[in-house]
Amino acid sequence: MTQTSFEDPKLRSIDEKVKAGERLSFDDGVALYRTADILGVGYLANLVRERLHGDTTYFNVNRHINPTDVCVASCRLCAFGKHMKNESAYTMSLEEIWHRAGEGYTEAVSEFHIVGGLHPTLTLDWYCEMLRGLKERYPQVHLKAFTMVEISYFAQRTKLSHREVLMRLKEAGMDSQPGGGAEIFSERVRRIICDHKIDGNEWLEIARTSHELGLKSNCTMLYGHIESEADRVDHLVRLRNLQDETSGLVTFIPLAFHPDNTSLAHIDKTTGFDDIRNIAVARLMLDNIPHIKAYWVMMTPKIAQIAQRFGADDLDGTVVEEKIYHDAGATTSQALRRGELLRLITEAGRVPFERDTLYRAVERTETAFTILV
């Protein structure tokens, strides 16, 4: 595609900026969301993606652990959290968590991704013991644990500062943090969809503190509910500003809202165009965040495969028993084998690169792995 072949002439000035390596403005972001020229947006995003990563697509062999779905919050967007008296609610024992972490371990998992509900009685000491137990049993596995929302809740319950909570968890074995709970930073939207959660400023402040302590984290955006295009761009710009300050954000993951089994079930589900566009716009706006992830659990393996040509350079990992989005109606498998991920990448014309959480190369045998530093 040449500069003059865009269906939407508004993309021509953005094309000039992209090719010159210039930062896109807020108005540019809104234009990218509103244009009907999805192929033009994808072309620009792919230029940036290949400038940064060539034909490489990253993946890892990981396992999700959700210790409890008991949650004191009652967010309208959530189908996962349950009140303690709910008969279907669960809370794993420490022994159960340690045991489940080891199931399927022959694939040599390199990461445990740990998030859960805001439980009213589990203590910070309990979570620290969980981390220590995992480190003792699986010392080579990276522990990516606890969203900024969970950190805030731990601080509230213990009367400690965010920094003190993060330091205790880090000492217990937490290696980095996932990016969940960011949702959309717009105060107007948060009051409706997740008024029980911390606000956007506190999410950013906890992430800033985490980065100051040497921890890396991911970041997310939940789209496809009641937010506007401007709300999405504001969210991306605020993440970009944080990254300018700290350089602590590793990967951005756009998350499609799944309305089933939530109080917002009347909202239409996102389309493939929505999912692809959010990947592409993120790649173009977030010029300082290295990686954009197409999370196959939410957008389906097929859309994630296409996303590799629209700005995504990462497909996440094998996952295994993901609960949060499946409770909200996701119909994808809860796990993909390593070989299936390789196929999704190679059939898209990309080159698979197995990574650890911090994107270091992993050299694998049948039942073990080595991180190449």
N, C-alpha and C positions, 0 to 999 in steps of 0.2 A: 504494500500500500504506500502511495506517495502522499505528500502533504495535501495535494489538490483532490484526492479521491475520497475525502471524508464526506459522508452524507450530510453531516451537520457542520456548517462553516464555523460554528463557535469552537469546534475542536481544533481549528488550525492554529490559533494562538497558543493553546495548551500544547499542541504538538511542537511548536517552536521552543517552548520552555523545557519540555521533556528532553528534547534532543540537545539542548544547551546545558542540561543538568541543573536548571533553575528550580527553586522551590515553588510549588503551586500555592495559590492563594485560597482563602475561604470561598470566594466566588467561583474559582475554578472547580473546587470540589462540588459545589451545588450544581454547576453546569454539567459535570460528569454524571451526577445522579439523575439529572432531568433529561438528558439527551436520549433520543430514540436510537442513536447510532451505537448500539452495543458492540458491534464489531470494531468500530473505530476506537472505543474505549479499551477494548481488549487488545488491540494492536499496540496502543501506547503502553499499557501495563506490561505486555510481553516484552517490549523494548527494555523497560526498566528491569524486569525479572532476568532477562538474559544478560543484561549489562552486569548485574550483580552475581548471578549464579550460573550463567551459561545454560547448558542442558541438564544440569544436576537437579534432581529432586530428592529431598531428604526424607528419611523415615526412621523410626526406632522400634525396638521390641519392648513394649511397656505393658503395665498392668494397672488398671484402675481399682482403687480400694475406697469404698464409701462406708466408713465405720458405722454410721447411723443415719437414719432418715428422720429422726426425731428433731423437731425444730420449733423454737419459740416464735419465730416470725410467721406471718401469714401473707406472704407475697402473692398478689393476684397472678403473677406470671409463672408460678411454680406448681408443678404436679408431684414433686419429689418429697418435700417436707411434710411431716405429719405431727400432730400433737401427741404427747406422750400416752394419752389414754386411748388412742386409736388402736384397735386390735391388730391391725396389719403393720403397725410400726415395728421397727427392729433396732436393736443396738447390739453390735458384736462385742463379745468379750475380747480381751487382749489376746488370749490363746487362739481364739477363732481368727482374729486378724492375722496373727503370725502364721497360722496354718494356711489360710487362704492365700496369703502372699506367695507361698511356696507351691501352690497347685499349678501344674503346667510349667514348672520351672525348667524343664528340659530345653525350652527354647532360649534359655539364658537371658532372662529379662534384664534390661539395663536401667529401667526406671519404674518406680512405684509412684503413681499419681494419686494423691490422697486428699479428698475433700468430703465434707459431710454436712449434716444439719447443725443448727445451733442448739445443742443439747443443754437442758436446764440443770443437769446434775453432774455431768462429766467434768472433771477438773483439769486445769492446765497440767498438773502433775501426771494425770492419767495419760494425756496426749504425749507428754514427754517420755513416759515409760513406753508407750507404743512405739515411738521413734527409736528409742534406745534398743528395744527388743528387735525391731526390724534390722537395725544396723549390726547388731550382734549376730543375727542369723544370716543376713545377706549383706556383708560388708561392702561388696563391690557395687551394689545397686544404689543409684541416685534417688534420694527421697525428695520429690517435688510435692510439697504439702501446704495446705491451708491458704484459702483466699484471703484477701484484705478484709473481707466481711468477717471471717472467722477470727482473724487477729484482733479486730475491734471488739468482738464479743468476748474473747478471752481477757482482754484488757479491762473491759467493763466489769466482768465477774471477779477478777482478781484484784482490782483497784491498782493495777500496775500501768505504766505507760506503754504505748505501742512498742517503743524501743526495748523496754525491759522484757516484754513478752517475746519479741522477735529474738532477742539475745538468748533467752532460755531455750527456745525451740531450736535455735541454731546449735547451741551447745549439746542438745539432745540428739542431733543428727539431721535436722532439716537442712537440705542442700540448696533448695531454691523454692520459688512459689509459682503456682499456676496463676492464671489471669482472670479467673471467674469473679462474678459479683459486680463487675463494672457496669453491666447492663448498658444504659444510656445515661450520660452525666446530666442531662437536662433536668433541672429541678421540677419543672412542670410535669414531665413524663414520670419521673420517679415517684412523685406524690400519688400517682394513680396505680402504677404497676408494682412498686416495691417500697411503699412508704415505711415498712418496718426495717429497711436496710439503711446502712450508712449512706450519706450523700456522696456525690461525686468528688467533692473537695477532700473529704476524709479518705476516700479510696486512693486518691492521688498522693495524699500526704503519707499514708502508710507505705505505699509503694516507694516513695522517695526515701523514707527512713530505712526500709529494707535494703535498698540499693546502697545507702550510705554505710550499712553494716557489711557490705561485700556480697550480699545475696543478689542473684539475678531473678527476674520474674518474667512471665508472659503477660499479655494484656488481651482483652476481649472487647467486643461490642455486640450486644443483643439487638437485632434488627427484625423488622417485620411485624411490629405490634401497633403502637399508636404514635410512633415518632415521625418527625418530618425529615426531609432531606437535609435541612439546615441543622437539625438536632444531630444527625449522623456526622456531618462535617465538623460541627463543634466538638464532638466527642473525639474525632480523629486528630483535630488540631491540638486539643488539650493533651492527648497522649504524646503527640509530636513535641510539644513544649517540654513535657516531663523528660523525654528522652534527650532533648538538648541539654538539660540540666545534669542528668545522672548517667546516661548511657547504660542503664541497667535493664532495659527491656530487650528481650531476645526475640520473641515471636509475637505477632499479632494474629488472633483467631477471630474472624467474624462468625457469630453464632446466630443461626436462623431461629426465630421464635417458633416453638411447637405449641399451638394453643390447646390441643386435646387435653382433657382432664384438668384444665385450669379454669378459673373464673372468667377468662378471656376467650373461651372456646368459640365464641361467635366470630372471631377474627379469622379471615381467610389465611391459609398457609402460604408461605412464600413460594414463588415459582423458581424454576431453574434460572430464568433471567435475573431475578432478584439476587440469587446466590452468587452467580457469576459476576454480576455488576459489583457487589460488595467486595469480592476478592480484588477485582481490578481497581476500583477506586481506592481501596486501602493501599495497594501497592504504589499507586501514583502519589497519594497524599503523604504516606509515612516514609519519607525519603531517608530517615535516619534509623528505622527499625529494620534489622537485617532480613528477617524472614516473615513470610505470610503463609499461614497454614490453611489448607483446605481440609476441614475436619470432616472426614468421611462419615462419621457416626451420624452427623446432623444433616449433611447435604447429599448423602448417598454416595457410594463408591463411584457411580457413573458420572455424577456431576463433579466430584472431586478429581476424577480423571481429566475431564475437560478443563477444569480450573488451572491445570498445569500450563495451559496456553493462554490464560487470562491473568497471570500475575502470581499464582501460587507456586512456591518452591518446596513445600512440605506437605506430606499427607498424614501427619501424626504417626500412630503406631498400631500395634496389634490390639491394644486396649484391653480386651477380655472383661466381660461382665460389667459393662457401663450401665448405671442405673438411672442417673438424673434425667437424661433426655429420653430414655425409653419409657420412663414413667409418664413423660409428657407426650407420648404417642409416636416416638420414633420407631420406624418399622425396619430399620437396618439391622444387620446382624450385630451381636454384641462383641464379636471378635472377628478379626481377619488373621489368617496365618501369614507368616512372613513371606511365603511364596506368592500369596495372592497380592500382597502389596507390591512385590517386585513386578508382577504382571501388569498391574494398574499403571505402573510407572513406565515400563518398557514399551507397552502398547501405545502409549501417548507419545512415543518418540523421545522420551527423556532417559537419563542415566541414573539408576538408583544409587544412593549414597547412604549407607547405614550409619547413623549417628548416635551419640549419647545425648543427654538433655542439653548440654552446652555446645552441641554441634561438632564435637570431636569425632574423628573417624573411629569406627568399631571394626575390629578384625575378629571374625567369628569362626569357631569350629562348630561341630554338631551340637555340643552341649555347653559351650562356654564362650566367653568373649574377652577381648583385650582392647582397651582404649588406647589409640595411637595418639600420643601427645606431640 
